[in-house]
């Protein structure tokens, strides 16, 4: 009987681990920063503003998203890249805010943000969020995941209520 060795596929969704990972910078970039950003931008910037003013979600989300996008432009190397980062991270801010609004729970956005940053740092995805097809695919998959989970949760709830 012929034995075959399993060879890793060249078409995997991950890349090699980042060489020489240091624990404290990794902890800061992947846990502490996303945690603080979510409290600051979605906790205070969206939830508290909405509670205190009574304004609708779509009115209070924009200041937070614009500030969130502006807070990430320093990673850009050119004006075009800075503009792309502004709009991309601003759109991510709107998505995270919607998740918090939809579930009325800040931990959903915190967990998603931590997972996204952890993946980014562990696998050296790109220097910035503007980095070609691979980062674009990862960002979209990460942003789509809560929608799929929400549909699954709603589907399971509907299924239980029918029994």
N, C-alpha and C positions, 0 to 999 in steps of 0.2 A: 504494500500500500504506500502510495506516495504522500509525503507530508508537505504541506504548504506553509510557508511563513506568511503571517499577516503583515502586509506593508501598509503604512499610513497613506491615505489618499492625498493626492496633490490638490484636491479640490475641497479641502476642509474649510469650515467657516471661521476657524481660528488661525492664528499665526503662531509662530514660536513665541515662547515667553520672553518678556523683556529681560535682557541680561542684567545682572547686578542690581536687582531690585532692593531698595533700602526700605526697611519697615516703617520708620516714622514718616518719611515723605509720602509713602503709599497710603498710610493711615490718614494723613492730612488731606491728600488729594481725593481719596475715594470714600472716606466716611465723614470726616469732620466738615470739610467744605460743602458737600452736598447737603448735609444736615443743617448747617447754618443758613445756606442759601434758601432751602425750603422753608425754614422758620421765618426768615426775613422777608422773602418775596411772596410766598404763598400763604404763610400763616398770618403775618401782619399786613403785607401788601395787598392781599385779596380778602381773606376771611374776615379779619378785623375791620378793614375798611368797609366791607359790605355790611357787617353787623352794626357798625356805628352809624353809617349813613343811610342804610336801607336801600341803597342803589341796587339795581339788577347786576347780575354777574358780569354781563358783557360790558357794562360801564366801568366796573372796578378792575377788570383784568388788564386793561391796556396800559395804565401807568406802571404796573408791576412788570409786565412783559417788556416794555420799552427799557426800563431800568435794568432788567435782567440781561437783555441783549446788549445794552451799553456796557455792562460790567464785564463782558467777554470780548470786547473788541481789541483789547490790548494784546491779544495773542496773534493778531493779524500782522503780516509783513508788508502789506500794501493797502492802499485805500480801498481797492476792489475786494481784497480778502477781508478787510475790516467790515465793509458793508455786508458781505456775505455772512460773516459771523454774527453781526448784529441781527439780521433778519432770521437766520437759522436758529440762533439761541433764543431770540424773542418768540419765535413760533413754538419752540420747545417750552418756553415759559407759559405760553397760553395753554398748551397741552397739559402740562403739569397742573396748572391752575384748574383746568376743567376736571381733571381726575380728583383733585381735592374737593371741588364743588360737588361733583357727582356722587362721591362716596362719603362726603362730609368727614373725611379722615386725612390728616396730613401725612400719615405713615405710608400711604400708597405712593405718593410722590417721592417721599424720602427714600423708600426702598428701591423704586425704579431709578432714581437719580444715582444712588450708590452703586447699583448694579451696572449702570451705563458707564460711570466713571471707573469702576473697578475693571471692567472688560477693557476699556480704553487704555488704562495704565499697564495691566498685566500683559497685554498682547501687542503693545506698541502700534496701535491702530494707525495713528497719524499725529502730526504735530499739532494740528488744529481740527476743529469740526469740519472745516472745508478741506477735504483730503482725497477726493476721488470717489470711485464707485463703492469701495469697501466700507468706508465710514458712512457714506450715504445709506447703504443697505442696512448697516447695523443700527443707525439712528432710526430708520423707518421701522425695522423689526421691533426695536425697543418701544417705540411709540405706539405701534399697532398691538403689542402684547396685551396691554390693559383692556383694549376694546374687545379682544377675543375672550379674555378672562371674564369681562363683564357679560358678554353674550352667553358664555357658558354658565355663569352664576344665575343669570335671569332665566335661562332655559331650565336649569335644575330646579329653581324655585317654582317655575310654572308647572314643571312635571310633578313636583311633590304636591302642589295644591290640587291637582287633578285626581289624585288617588283617594 
